[in-house]
């Protein structure tokens, strides 16, 4: 279901991996009690839906939470998130202090908007899926990126490197999606850092020219679209290149 009001509270099944209840500042204590009473495992917040907090201190009262999703917010203090020892799904937009992800050893999926001095992602053996938004280092490369070695799914969105050089080896990676990476010109090194890829999708990367490396790989599914035109497409059912 989409986000909708059920009785007094905003709720949804559509964010992440579990049912979530929205935190509204004008009834925050009531929201917390509802989460406690019903053992709800997910929570979310956005100004459009009544979230006006500048900190996450309320999370200290609901340490059972396994999923957080907060967007279009400006946080000054995120320390409350460290009370969530069972956190499995993370999504908080980038107007926030840096986070040490090593505090979440059970994290399985993260939607990451990088903030300077974020750390600890590479230590998460449990992390299976990672969506990265706006990774834009000054050197325009992936040399400094920190990724967990057991990733199976990776999405790159609005990132600025011109190639995939510098990526750490991800031998377990099965799915890679790349969208709106306008500087991207080459994916020549894709099978060096991710030799066991099964699915590849690339769209809205207008300057991509060097992609021939994908033609000889055995794909379950592969699709590359440049400027609205499909330039490479393969699947187990039908193949076209």
C-alpha positions as CSV (number, residue, x, y, z in Angstrom):
1,X,0.0,0.0,0.0
2,X,1.1,3.6,-0.5
3,X,1.6,5.9,2.5
4,X,-1.9,6.4,3.9
5,X,-3.5,7.4,7.2
6,X,-5.0,4.5,9.1
7,X,-6.9,5.9,12.1
8,X,-4.5,8.3,13.7
9,X,-1.3,7.2,12.0
10,X,0.5,7.2,8.7
11,X,1.5,3.7,7.6
12,X,2.9,1.9,4.6
13,X,4.1,-1.5,3.4
14,X,5.9,0.0,0.4
15,X,9.1,1.4,1.9
16,X,11.9,-1.2,2.2
17,X,11.4,-4.6,3.7
18,X,8.7,-4.3,6.4
19,X,5.6,-2.5,7.6
20,X,6.4,1.1,8.7
21,X,4.7,3.8,10.7
22,X,5.4,7.5,10.1
23,X,6.8,9.8,12.8
24,X,4.8,13.0,13.1
25,X,6.3,15.7,15.3
26,X,2.9,16.9,16.5
27,X,2.1,13.5,18.0
28,X,5.6,11.9,18.3
29,X,5.0,10.3,21.7
30,X,1.8,8.7,20.5
31,X,3.6,7.4,17.4
32,X,6.3,5.9,19.6
33,X,3.7,4.2,21.8
34,X,1.9,2.8,18.8
35,X,5.2,1.3,17.5
36,X,5.9,-0.2,20.9
37,X,2.4,-1.6,21.4
38,X,2.2,-3.2,18.0
39,X,5.8,-4.2,17.6
40,X,6.1,-2.3,14.3
41,X,9.6,-2.8,12.9
42,X,9.9,0.1,10.5
43,X,9.6,3.8,10.7
44,X,9.8,6.8,8.3
45,X,9.6,10.5,8.2
46,X,9.4,13.4,5.8
47,X,8.3,17.1,6.3
48,X,5.4,16.5,3.9
49,X,4.2,13.9,6.3
50,X,4.7,15.9,9.5
51,X,8.3,15.1,10.4
52,X,10.0,18.2,11.8
53,X,12.7,16.8,14.0
54,X,16.4,17.8,13.8
55,X,17.5,14.7,15.6
56,X,16.8,11.0,15.9
57,X,16.7,10.8,19.7
58,X,13.2,9.3,19.7
59,X,14.8,6.1,18.3
60,X,16.2,5.4,21.7
61,X,12.7,4.6,22.9
62,X,12.0,2.1,20.1
63,X,15.2,0.0,19.8
64,X,13.2,-2.8,18.2
65,X,13.2,-0.9,14.9
66,X,14.8,-2.8,12.0
67,X,14.1,-0.3,9.2
68,X,14.5,3.5,8.9
69,X,13.6,5.7,5.9
70,X,13.8,9.5,6.3
71,X,14.0,11.9,3.3
72,X,13.9,15.6,2.5
73,X,15.0,16.4,6.0
74,X,17.8,18.3,7.7
75,X,19.3,16.5,10.7
76,X,21.8,17.9,13.2
77,X,22.1,14.8,15.4
78,X,21.8,11.2,14.3
79,X,23.0,9.5,17.5
80,X,19.7,7.9,18.2
81,X,20.2,5.5,15.3
82,X,23.0,3.8,17.2
83,X,20.4,2.4,19.5
84,X,19.1,0.1,16.7
85,X,21.2,-3.0,17.1
86,X,19.0,-5.0,14.8
87,X,18.9,-2.5,11.9
88,X,18.5,-4.3,8.7
89,X,17.4,-1.6,6.2
90,X,18.8,1.9,6.1
91,X,17.7,5.0,4.1
92,X,18.4,8.5,5.3
93,X,19.1,11.4,2.9
94,X,22.3,13.4,2.9
95,X,21.5,16.4,5.1
96,X,22.8,14.7,8.2
97,X,26.0,14.2,10.2
98,X,28.4,11.3,9.2
99,X,27.5,7.8,10.2
100,X,29.7,4.9,11.2
101,X,28.0,2.0,9.6
102,X,30.1,-0.6,11.4
103,X,27.7,-0.2,14.3
104,X,25.0,-2.1,12.3
105,X,26.4,-5.6,11.8
106,X,22.9,-6.9,10.7
107,X,22.4,-4.4,8.0
108,X,21.2,-6.2,4.8
109,X,20.1,-3.3,2.5
110,X,21.2,0.4,2.4
111,X,20.2,3.4,0.3
112,X,23.3,5.6,0.7
113,X,23.6,9.3,0.0
114,X,27.3,9.7,0.9
115,X,28.3,12.3,3.5
116,X,31.9,13.3,4.1
117,X,33.4,11.1,6.8
118,X,30.8,8.3,6.5
119,X,32.6,5.1,7.3
120,X,32.3,1.5,8.1
121,X,30.4,0.2,5.1
122,X,33.3,-2.0,4.0
123,X,33.1,-3.8,7.3
124,X,29.5,-5.1,6.9
125,X,29.7,-8.7,5.9
126,X,25.9,-8.9,6.1
127,X,25.1,-6.2,3.5
128,X,23.7,-7.7,0.4
129,X,22.2,-4.7,-1.4
130,X,23.4,-1.1,-1.8
131,X,21.9,1.8,-3.7
132,X,24.4,4.7,-4.0
133,X,23.1,8.2,-4.9
134,X,25.4,11.1,-5.9
135,X,28.8,9.8,-5.1
136,X,30.8,12.7,-6.4
137,X,34.4,12.8,-5.2
138,X,36.7,15.7,-6.4
139,X,39.0,13.2,-8.3
140,X,36.0,11.8,-10.2
141,X,36.9,8.2,-9.6
142,X,35.9,5.2,-7.5
143,X,39.4,4.8,-6.0
144,X,38.3,5.9,-2.5
145,X,34.9,4.2,-2.4
146,X,34.4,1.7,0.5
147,X,32.2,-1.2,-0.4
148,X,31.4,-4.5,1.5
149,X,32.9,-7.6,-0.1
150,X,29.7,-9.7,0.0
151,X,27.5,-7.4,-2.0
152,X,25.1,-9.1,-4.4
153,X,23.3,-6.0,-5.7
154,X,24.7,-2.5,-6.4
155,X,23.0,0.5,-7.9
156,X,24.9,3.6,-8.9
157,X,22.8,6.8,-9.5
158,X,24.0,10.3,-10.4
159,X,27.7,9.5,-9.7
160,X,30.5,11.4,-11.4
161,X,33.4,9.0,-12.2
162,X,34.1,8.6,-15.9
163,X,34.9,4.9,-15.6
164,X,34.6,2.0,-13.2
165,X,38.3,1.8,-12.5
166,X,39.2,1.8,-8.8
167,X,36.2,-0.3,-7.8
168,X,37.1,-2.9,-5.2
169,X,36.7,-6.5,-6.2
170,X,33.2,-7.7,-5.6
171,X,33.3,-11.4,-6.4
172,X,29.7,-12.0,-5.1
173,X,28.1,-9.2,-7.1
174,X,25.3,-10.6,-9.3
175,X,23.4,-7.4,-10.3
176,X,24.7,-3.9,-11.2
177,X,22.5,-1.0,-12.3
178,X,23.9,2.4,-13.4
179,X,21.6,5.3,-14.0
180,X,22.1,9.1,-14.7
181,X,25.9,8.9,-14.5
182,X,26.5,11.5,-17.1
183,X,30.3,11.5,-16.9
184,X,30.6,7.7,-17.5
185,X,32.4,7.0,-20.7
186,X,33.8,3.4,-20.2
187,X,32.8,0.2,-18.4
188,X,35.8,-1.6,-19.7
189,X,36.9,-2.8,-16.2
190,X,33.4,-4.1,-15.2
191,X,34.3,-7.8,-15.3
192,X,37.5,-7.3,-13.4
193,X,35.9,-6.0,-10.3
194,X,32.7,-8.0,-10.7
195,X,33.5,-11.2,-12.5
196,X,30.3,-13.1,-11.6
197,X,27.7,-10.5,-12.8
198,X,24.5,-12.0,-14.0
199,X,22.4,-8.8,-14.5
200,X,23.5,-5.4,-15.9
201,X,21.2,-2.4,-16.6
202,X,22.6,0.9,-17.7
203,X,20.4,3.9,-18.6
204,X,20.7,7.7,-18.9
205,X,24.5,7.6,-19.3
206,X,24.7,9.8,-22.4
207,X,28.5,9.8,-22.8
208,X,29.0,6.1,-22.5
209,X,31.1,4.9,-25.5
210,X,33.2,1.9,-24.4
211,X,30.8,-1.0,-23.5
212,X,31.9,-3.7,-26.0
213,X,33.3,-5.8,-23.1
214,X,29.8,-6.9,-22.2
215,X,29.3,-8.7,-25.6
216,X,31.1,-11.9,-24.7
217,X,29.8,-12.4,-21.2
218,X,27.2,-14.9,-20.2
219,X,24.3,-12.8,-18.9
220,X,21.0,-13.7,-17.4
221,X,19.9,-10.2,-18.3
222,X,21.7,-7.2,-19.8
223,X,20.4,-3.9,-21.1
224,X,22.2,-0.8,-22.1
225,X,20.3,2.3,-23.2
226,X,22.1,5.5,-24.4
227,X,20.1,8.6,-25.3
228,X,16.9,6.7,-25.4
229,X,18.3,4.0,-27.8
230,X,18.9,0.4,-26.8
231,X,22.5,-0.3,-27.9
232,X,22.9,-3.7,-26.2
233,X,20.4,-6.2,-25.0
234,X,20.7,-9.9,-23.9
235,X,18.7,-12.3,-21.9
236,X,18.4,-16.1,-21.5
237,X,15.2,-16.0,-23.5
238,X,16.3,-13.8,-26.4
239,X,19.7,-12.3,-27.4
240,X,20.5,-9.2,-29.3
241,X,23.6,-7.1,-29.5
